């Protein structure tokens, strides 16, 4: 995803909504927002419970999904093109709803 975003940033205003680093970089805190190689990155807060416990994984997924939804609703504008990965699995659906808000101008 990083390579795709950086390549697109050479041609368009590229903005990314994502989470803080997780599993591989557990405990690492990246800046809440930064610009890297032409890409504006905004990191949404979420819980970081143990992913090896079902309840922790579920709460993490729900908190990240809700956080990204709120960020998307407040940042997306009519005409924006959105690319969404499928982790957490419900993320594409809630971002589609946020994009519909942006497209309709409902805020």
N, C-alpha and C positions, 0 to 999 in steps of 0.2 A: 504494500500500500504506500509506503514511503516513496518508493521509486516512481510510482504512478503519480502521486501528488506533486513531487518535485518536477517531473516532466511536464505536467499540465500547467504548473506555475510559470513556465516559460512563455505561456500563451494566454493565460487567463488569471484573474484574481482568485487565488486558491486559498480557501479557508477550511480548516479541519476541526471538527469537534470530536474529542476522544476522551478516554479515561486517563487517570494516572497510570504509570507503569504498574503491572501486577506481577503475576506468578514468577517470571524469570528475574524480575528486578524488585522483588518484594522488599518493602521498606524504603525504596528510593522515592524521593519526592521531586518531580520535575516541576518547572515553573508553571503556574496556572495559565499563563499565556506567554507566547514567544513567537518569533519569526525565524524560521530556519530554511535556508536555501529557497527563499521566495514564498514559502508557505506560512500563512498565519495559523498558529495552533492554539486552540483553546481547550483546556482540559477540564472536564466536568468532575465534580466531587462524587464519590460513592463510597459505600462501605467496603471494607477489606477483610471480611471474615474468612476463616479457613475454608479454602475451596474443596478440601477433601471431605467436608461434612455437607451433606445435602442441603440442610437448612441454611448454612452459611453461603453456599454457592447460590442458592435461590435468592436470598436477601441481597447479595451482591449484584446479581443480574437485575433484580427489580429496582434497586436504588440507582444503578447506572442508567437503566432505561428511562426512569423518571427524570433523572438529571439531564440526560441528553435531550429528552423531549422538551423540557422547559427551555434549555439553551436553543434548541432548533426553533421553537415557536417565537422566541424573542429575536432571533438573528436572521432567519430566512426571509428573503424578500421575493416578490413576484419576479419570475424569470430566472431564479437561481436553478442551477443543475445540481442534483444531489446524488451522491454515490454512497451507498450504505453497505457495510459488511454485515454478516449474519451472526455476530456474536455480541451480545446475547441474542438468542434466536428471535425474540419478539421485536428487536430494534427496527428492522426494516418497516414493520407495520406501523409503529408509533411515529417514526420519522415521516412516513407517508401521510399520516394525519396532520403532522406539523406542517408539512409542505402544502397540504390542502388549505390550511389556515392562511399561509403566506400567499397562495395563489388567489384566494378569495378576498384577501385584504381584511379578514376578520381578526381584529386585535382589540 
